[in-house]
Amino acid sequence: MRIMAIADEPAPRLWGDQCRAALEGIDLILSAGDLPARYLSFLTCFTSAPVVYVRGNHDDRYETEPPEGCLCAEDAVLQVKGVRILGLGGSVRYRPDGRNMYTEREMADRIAGLRRKIRKTGGFDVLLTHAPLRGCGDQENLTHRGFECFRDLLREVRPAVMVHGHVHQAYSAFFQRQREFEGIPVINACSCFAFDLPETPNRREPTRAGIRYMKKMSQY
């Protein structure tokens, strides 16, 4: 499966006349947050690939004006085209009034609340987050620090890939697009990046308890 990961900064080639050509051969689009809702809706007009998103720390408007024609993966395991996607948007809390910000404990509690769903779907193939994993593509300043609790989740489930945003390419002269955490690929989706879903050696097939959106997807 060919996936286009996007986050943080609209890619010029995806928001213009070249969009259809740029998305040719893409099976699934994953948005890791902090993108205009109208940008995500625009993409649905030029591809049959489902657009799945989580919210970034600047996406408060999504609550009242969500991206049209897209699927929200927040606090859920979505099963799309046979791929299970666990969504955990938001960043580390760096100010008290942030709606899509969480303390380490709050994020750990969100994960704990998803344990039953994860068991029912036999795990997940993609961990889609806005914030990075602590110590793997994040920064030392609190604003762009990652979550420690993602480590235990990755170790327990061992998905095919983790996709995140939040740390922009412009923040460092040594930006690294792809990393690994204990053998699991970790991809920073800043702007856009296309990749093939990695194979997992012990992948369990999706169960019937997984959430399916075939009716919604038929609109594309």
C-alpha positions in Angstrom: 0.0 0.0 0.0 1.3 3.5 -1.0 0.7 6.1 1.7 1.0 9.9 1.6 1.8 11.3 5.0 1.2 15.1 5.5 1.5 17.5 8.4 2.2 21.0 9.6 2.8 22.8 6.3 0.7 22.5 3.1 2.8 21.2 0.3 2.7 23.5 -2.7 2.5 20.5 -5.1 -0.6 19.2 -3.3 -2.4 22.5 -3.1 -2.6 23.5 -6.7 -2.8 22.3 -10.3 -0.3 19.5 -9.7 -2.3 17.8 -7.0 -3.9 15.1 -9.0 -0.6 14.1 -10.6 1.2 14.2 -7.2 -1.4 11.8 -5.7 -1.4 9.3 -8.5 -0.8 5.8 -7.1 -1.5 6.9 -3.5 -3.9 4.5 -1.7 -4.2 6.3 1.6 -3.5 9.8 3.0 -2.6 10.3 6.6 -2.7 13.8 8.1 -0.7 14.1 11.3 -2.2 17.5 12.2 -1.7 21.3 12.1 -3.1 21.7 8.6 -6.0 23.8 7.4 -9.3 21.9 7.2 -9.9 23.2 3.8 -6.6 21.8 2.6 -7.6 18.3 3.6 -11.0 18.7 2.0 -9.3 20.0 -1.2 -7.3 16.8 -1.4 -10.4 14.6 -1.4 -11.5 16.3 -4.7 -8.4 15.0 -6.5 -8.0 11.4 -5.3 -10.0 8.3 -4.4 -7.6 7.7 -1.5 -9.3 8.1 1.9 -8.0 11.0 4.0 -7.5 10.0 7.7 -6.5 12.7 10.2 -5.7 13.5 13.8 -5.7 17.0 15.3 -2.5 19.0 15.9 -2.1 21.4 18.8 -3.3 24.3 16.5 -6.4 22.5 15.2 -9.0 23.7 17.7 -11.2 24.8 14.8 -11.6 21.2 13.7 -14.2 20.8 16.5 -16.7 23.1 14.8 -15.3 23.0 11.3 -13.9 19.5 10.6 -12.4 18.7 7.2 -15.2 17.6 4.9 -15.0 14.1 3.4 -12.3 13.0 5.7 -12.1 10.4 8.6 -11.1 11.4 12.1 -8.9 8.8 13.9 -8.8 10.5 17.3 -9.0 8.0 20.1 -10.1 5.3 17.8 -8.8 2.3 15.8 -10.0 2.9 12.2 -9.9 0.1 9.7 -9.5 1.6 6.2 -8.7 -0.6 3.2 -7.6 -3.4 5.6 -5.2 -1.1 7.4 -5.8 -0.4 11.1 -4.9 3.1 12.2 -4.7 4.2 15.8 -5.0 8.0 16.2 -3.7 10.1 19.1 -3.5 13.8 18.1 -2.3 16.8 20.2 1.0 17.8 21.7 2.6 18.0 25.1 0.9 20.7 27.1 3.0 23.8 27.1 0.3 26.3 28.2 -2.8 25.8 30.4 -5.5 26.8 27.8 -4.5 24.5 24.9 -7.5 22.3 23.9 -5.4 19.8 21.9 -2.6 19.6 24.5 -1.9 16.9 27.1 0.3 16.2 30.0 2.2 12.9 29.9 -0.3 11.4 32.4 -3.3 12.6 30.3 -1.8 11.0 27.1 -1.1 7.8 29.0 -4.8 7.8 30.2 -6.0 8.2 26.6 -3.9 5.1 25.6 -5.3 3.1 28.6 -8.8 4.0 27.4 -8.1 2.5 24.1 -6.8 -0.9 25.3 -10.1 -2.7 24.7 -10.4 -1.4 21.2 -6.8 -2.4 20.4 -7.5 -5.9 21.7 -10.7 -6.2 19.7 -9.0 -5.2 16.4 -6.0 -7.4 17.0 -3.7 -4.5 17.3 -3.0 -1.8 14.8 -0.8 -1.3 11.8 -0.2 2.5 11.9 0.2 4.7 15.0 -0.8 8.2 13.7 0.0 11.0 16.1 0.8 14.7 16.0 3.5 14.7 18.7 6.6 12.6 18.2 8.0 9.9 20.4 10.2 11.2 23.3 13.8 10.9 22.2 13.0 10.0 18.6 12.6 13.0 16.5 11.4 15.5 19.1 13.2 18.5 20.6 14.3 19.3 24.2 12.1 22.4 24.5 8.7 21.7 26.1 6.8 22.9 23.1 8.2 20.2 20.8 8.9 17.5 23.3 7.5 14.0 22.5 5.5 11.6 24.7 7.3 8.9 26.8 4.1 6.8 26.9 4.3 6.1 23.2 7.3 3.9 23.9 5.3 1.2 25.8 2.5 1.3 23.2 4.9 0.7 20.4 6.7 -2.1 22.3 3.5 -3.8 23.1 1.8 -3.7 19.7 4.8 -3.4 17.4 2.9 -1.7 14.5 4.3 -1.5 10.9 5.0 2.2 11.3 4.5 5.4 13.4 3.7 8.6 11.6 3.9 12.0 13.4 4.2 15.7 12.8 4.8 18.8 15.0 8.5 19.2 14.4 8.9 21.2 11.3 11.7 20.7 8.8 12.7 24.3 9.2 13.3 23.9 12.9 16.7 22.3 12.3 19.5 22.2 9.7 19.7 18.5 10.6 16.1 17.5 9.9 15.7 13.7 9.7 12.6 12.4 7.9 12.9 8.7 8.9 14.1 7.2 12.1 13.6 3.9 13.9 12.5 2.9 17.4 13.5 -0.7 18.2 13.1 -1.7 14.6 9.8 0.2 14.0 10.0 2.9 11.3 9.1 6.4 12.6 8.3 9.0 10.0 8.0 12.7 10.4 5.3 13.8 7.9 6.1 17.5 7.8 4.8 18.9 4.5 4.4 15.6 2.6 6.2 12.3 2.3 5.1 9.2 0.3 6.1 5.7 1.5 5.0 2.1 1.2 3.5 0.5 4.2 6.2 -1.8 5.7 5.5 -5.5 6.1 5.3 -6.8 9.6 6.4 -10.4 10.2 3.7 -11.3 12.8 0.8 -9.2 11.5 -2.6 -10.4 12.7 -5.4 -10.0 10.3 -8.0 -7.3 11.1 -10.9 -8.8 13.1 -14.6 -8.2 12.4 -14.7 -6.1 15.6 -12.6 -3.5 13.8 -14.3 -0.3 12.8 -15.1 -0.1 9.1 -16.1 3.0 7.1 -17.0 1.4 3.8 -20.2 3.4 3.4 -18.4 6.7 4.0 -15.6 5.7 1.7 -18.0 5.0 -1.1 -18.5 8.7 -1.6 -15.0 9.1 -3.1 
